[in-house]
Amino acid sequence: MKTREKILHSAKELFSKKGYHNTTVEEIVRHAGLSKGAFYFYFKSKEELFKHLIENVYEEIVRKLSEWEKNSEEKEEAIIGFVLELGKKLYEEKEIVDIFLFHMVAHGEEFRNLYFQKTSDLKRRIKALMKSEELGEDEADILTDILMGFLRQMVLEYILKETKPLEFIREKLRRGTEILLRGVRV
């Protein structure tokens, strides 16, 4: 493992165990078996390191969305597949997601802006996948907002609050997305 990756890996482990605010740069480098100089060669601060962790998670999410777009013949299959992949990734990274949403976004404007930037970009990408001949611009926008709200609620309720098993979450995500895409008659 390269030096930068060692630092990121150690930070992620320690943030998960101790939380962001209770983890120091000294502990991160000690855990990685490196010097403080190595840390500051790659990162200006602990905040910058955390941003890199967020970027890594987001890049993986975007990569998965692109794979589903390319490899699916049906839009519905691509959307459901991506939602399941997204749920899995957020479940795997729940400690980082928790720190980001509840500590860092509240910590300052820089992290709030990062949150809004990433969610806006994700919304744009999902909306592009939603658009079709039958579904106009406005409908795709509304459907994407509903899907994003559903995803947010799933993360908050079942990944961060209750930590339900991954299979439970995947089934809820699948069923909820199918209902959303196919519509409901009451």
C-alpha positions in Angstrom: 0.0 0.0 0.0 1.3 3.4 -0.9 1.9 6.1 1.7 -1.1 8.2 0.7 -3.4 5.2 0.8 -1.9 4.1 4.2 -2.8 7.5 5.6 -6.4 7.4 4.1 -6.9 3.8 5.4 -5.7 4.6 8.9 -7.8 7.8 9.1 -10.9 5.9 7.9 -10.3 3.2 10.5 -9.7 5.7 13.3 -12.6 8.0 12.4 -14.8 4.9 12.4 -13.7 3.9 15.8 -13.2 7.2 17.6 -15.0 9.8 15.5 -13.6 12.6 13.5 -13.1 15.2 16.3 -11.6 12.6 18.7 -8.9 11.5 16.2 -5.7 13.5 15.9 -3.2 13.7 13.0 -0.6 12.2 15.4 -2.8 9.1 15.9 -3.4 8.7 12.2 0.3 8.8 11.4 1.2 6.5 14.3 -1.5 4.0 13.2 -0.2 4.1 9.7 3.4 3.8 10.9 4.4 7.1 9.2 5.7 10.5 10.2 3.8 13.7 10.5 5.9 15.0 7.6 4.4 12.2 5.4 0.9 13.3 6.4 1.6 17.0 5.5 3.2 16.0 2.2 -0.1 14.7 1.0 -2.7 16.7 3.0 -2.7 20.2 4.4 -5.0 19.3 7.3 -7.3 16.6 8.7 -10.2 18.4 7.1 -8.6 18.1 3.6 -7.9 14.4 4.3 -11.6 13.9 5.2 -12.6 15.6 1.9 -10.5 13.1 0.1 -12.3 10.3 1.8 -15.6 11.8 0.7 -14.3 12.2 -2.8 -13.2 8.6 -2.9 -16.7 7.4 -1.8 -18.4 9.7 -4.3 -16.1 8.7 -7.2 -17.0 5.0 -6.5 -20.7 5.9 -6.6 -20.4 7.8 -9.9 -18.4 4.9 -11.3 -21.2 2.4 -10.4 -23.8 4.7 -11.9 -21.8 4.8 -15.1 -21.5 1.0 -15.2 -25.2 0.6 -14.8 -25.9 3.1 -17.5 -23.6 1.3 -19.9 -24.5 -2.3 -19.1 -28.3 -2.1 -18.8 -30.6 -2.4 -21.7 -33.6 -1.1 -19.7 -33.7 2.2 -17.8 -35.6 0.7 -15.0 -33.0 -2.0 -14.6 -30.2 0.6 -14.5 -31.9 2.8 -12.0 -32.8 -0.1 -9.6 -29.3 -1.6 -10.0 -27.7 1.7 -9.3 -29.9 2.4 -6.2 -28.9 -1.1 -4.8 -25.2 -0.4 -5.5 -25.6 3.1 -3.9 -27.2 1.6 -0.8 -24.5 -1.0 -0.5 -21.7 1.6 -0.8 -23.3 3.9 1.8 -23.8 0.9 4.1 -20.2 -0.1 3.8 -19.1 3.5 4.4 -21.7 4.3 7.1 -19.2 5.7 9.6 -17.8 8.1 7.0 -21.4 9.0 5.9 -22.4 9.6 9.5 -19.4 11.8 10.3 -20.0 13.7 7.0 -23.7 14.3 7.5 -23.9 14.9 11.2 -20.5 16.4 12.1 -18.8 17.9 9.1 -21.8 19.5 7.3 -22.6 21.2 10.6 -18.9 22.0 11.1 -18.7 24.7 8.5 -19.8 26.2 5.2 -17.0 24.3 3.2 -18.5 20.9 4.1 -22.1 22.1 3.6 -21.1 23.3 0.1 -19.4 19.9 -0.6 -22.6 18.1 0.5 -24.8 20.3 -1.8 -22.3 20.0 -4.7 -22.2 16.2 -4.5 -26.0 15.8 -4.0 -26.7 18.2 -6.9 -24.3 16.3 -9.2 -25.8 13.0 -8.2 -29.3 14.4 -8.8 -28.2 15.6 -12.3 -26.8 12.2 -13.2 -29.9 10.3 -11.9 -32.2 12.8 -13.7 -30.3 12.2 -17.0 -30.9 8.5 -16.5 -34.6 9.0 -15.8 -35.4 11.1 -18.8 -37.2 9.3 -21.6 -39.6 9.8 -24.4 -42.6 9.3 -22.1 -41.0 11.2 -19.2 -40.4 14.9 -19.8 -38.0 17.3 -18.1 -40.3 18.3 -15.3 -41.5 14.8 -14.6 -37.9 13.5 -14.5 -36.9 16.3 -12.1 -39.8 15.5 -9.8 -39.2 11.7 -9.9 -35.5 12.3 -9.2 -36.3 14.5 -6.2 -38.6 11.8 -4.8 -36.0 9.1 -5.4 -33.3 11.3 -3.7 -35.6 11.8 -0.7 -36.3 8.1 -0.5 -32.6 7.4 -0.5 -31.9 10.0 2.1 -34.6 8.6 4.4 -33.3 5.0 3.9 -29.7 6.1 4.8 -30.9 8.0 7.9 -33.4 5.5 9.2 -32.0 2.1 8.3 -28.2 2.6 7.9 -27.3 5.3 10.4 -30.1 5.1 13.1 -31.0 1.4 13.2 -28.2 -0.3 11.2 -30.5 -2.9 9.7 -28.8 -5.8 7.9 -27.7 -5.0 4.3 -30.1 -7.5 2.8 -33.1 -5.8 4.6 -31.9 -2.4 3.2 -31.4 -3.8 -0.3 -34.9 -5.3 -0.4 -36.4 -2.1 0.9 -34.5 -0.1 -1.7 -35.5 -2.5 -4.5 -39.2 -2.5 -3.6 -39.3 1.3 -3.0 -37.6 2.1 -6.3 -39.9 -0.3 -8.2 -43.0 1.3 -6.7 -41.6 4.8 -7.5 -40.8 3.9 -11.1 -44.0 1.9 -11.8 -46.4 4.2 -9.9 -49.1 3.4 -7.4 -52.8 3.4 -7.6 -54.6 3.9 -4.3 
